[in-house]
């Protein structure tokens, strides 16, 4: 594993998980299940990590290694479920919440793909679930994006037999060799060992001195999650952007602040003057890949301000000055792509945010915007009508929001802690109401 991949694993504890979901919704009827299995089997061979599992090095003297899973089976990773018949998407939201809460088995390749039947209006969905340790911006991509019809698959890439699992002796030899001949690895191992007592103490005391500051949004207290969605028209955001002389990201952050304000107000909680948000941004105009070219911008969302336009102006003032200081491009948060790689870019942004905020006081919330493709994306001839992002909660965060566009619509996914958040639907209503107000 790379050092960053390993740090992502180390972020996980009894509350925090580093895995995300992407939802694609299609009109019925859904394709035969065997056709989906065949498409998945054909595409995952393009990314070797999807056929590999983690293997611990004896005595933890080195980072875990990726090895071929000798028992790999598509049937284990691709699953089907049917929702109860309802006129709303509440059953889908409940399914997404449960799926996000359940940890991936580290003894298997760290991904799942769900086919979900029974959505209203005879629709169905594909839900991909991937651990962020395998989406490092270079070797990984989201499973849902791999299934798109317009991806070119070279016939020369064939199926291969998994390599045998290395024994403990080989793992130890490789680890010792790495430590002896790589000074950076030796330093890392020594530093990790020296910091072990401090990490244990921090884990033990992390919940003992939790702040009761009413200006904090709160933090997650358990591993279970709750998820809601919202959607707005991209043209509406553009109209607001033009009228107010700001960026699309500013408008999205204003919508996020409106959603948080509505949630707190309906829950009868005090409205803080502001809450701190961390926003992943792409660095430099030449940033074109997924290679970790990400920084974060911190801003204060003026939650107590009742007027939406005033909130938007305050946000724009912060993001424009912050972008100038960091060299980031406000409004080009991990740039638009023509192919459906937006979920992978989204994961890269969230991953970078989780790593950058570790070891310091947690922000109140995380918000990320990734422009998706302008053209229709199809899987097995079925056009994707909607797509929603589902991101995890960074350590110490109670609520996070992500926005992902497809053609002319921006889709919001709102993740919160199940045990400390009630009435999350008010947050999604607040997002839509804020856009309407600004229009």
Secondary structure, 3 states (H helix, E strand, C coil): CCHHHHHHHHHCCCCCCCEEEEEEEEECCCCCHHHHHHHHHHHHCCCHHHHEEEECCHHHCCCCEEEECCCCCHHHHEEEEECCCCCCCHHHHHHHHHHHHCCCCCCCCCEEEEEEEEEHHHEEEEEEEEEHHHCCCCCCCCHHHHCCCCCCCCCCCCCCCCCCCCCHHHHHHHHHHHHHHCHHHHHHHHHHHHCHHHHHHHHHHCCCCCCCCCCCCCCCCCCCEEEEEEEEEHHHHHHHHHHHCCCHHHHHHHHHHHHHHHHHHHCCCCCCCCEEEEEEEEECCCCCCCCCCEEEEEEEECCCCCCHHHHHHHHHHHHHHHHHHHCECCCCCCCCCCCCCHHHHHHHHHHHHHHHCCCCCCCCEEEEEECCCCCCCEECCEEEEEEEEECCCCCCCCEEEEEEEECCEEEEEEEEECCCCCCCHHHHHHHHHHHHHHC
